Amino acid sequence: KPADKALVRVAVQPVASVDVASSVVLTGDIQARKVTEQSFRVSGKLVKRYADVGDRVRAGQVLARLDPREQKT
């Protein structure tokens, strides 16, 4: 006779089609794939910023402008 083993209770449920949520809510940290340091070739006063931290930008997109009057002196 095999040794007495502890019985394990299981629940059985028939297969059925059910509705499931179409989205899942998750928490976590998001980081950019690429991070690039930005700088100007010349010094000057920043007069306009066209992109903020976290914005998606494209190659060639103007991100900021310097005061042109300071470049003429």
C-alpha positions, 0 to 999 in steps of 0.5 A: 500500500502506498504511503498515505499522502496529504490530500490536496483540495482543488476547485474545478470550473467548467470552461466558459467564455467571459468578458475581460478588461481591455486595458490594464492599469500598471504603476512604474517609472518611465525613462527616455530611451535616449537622453541628450545634453543640449547646448548652444555654440555661443553664449547668450540670453535664452529668450524662447524655449519651444520644448519642455522636459518630457516633450517628444521632439524630432530631429531638426526641431528648434528647441530654444532661441537666444537673444540675437541682439547679444550676438551683434555686439 
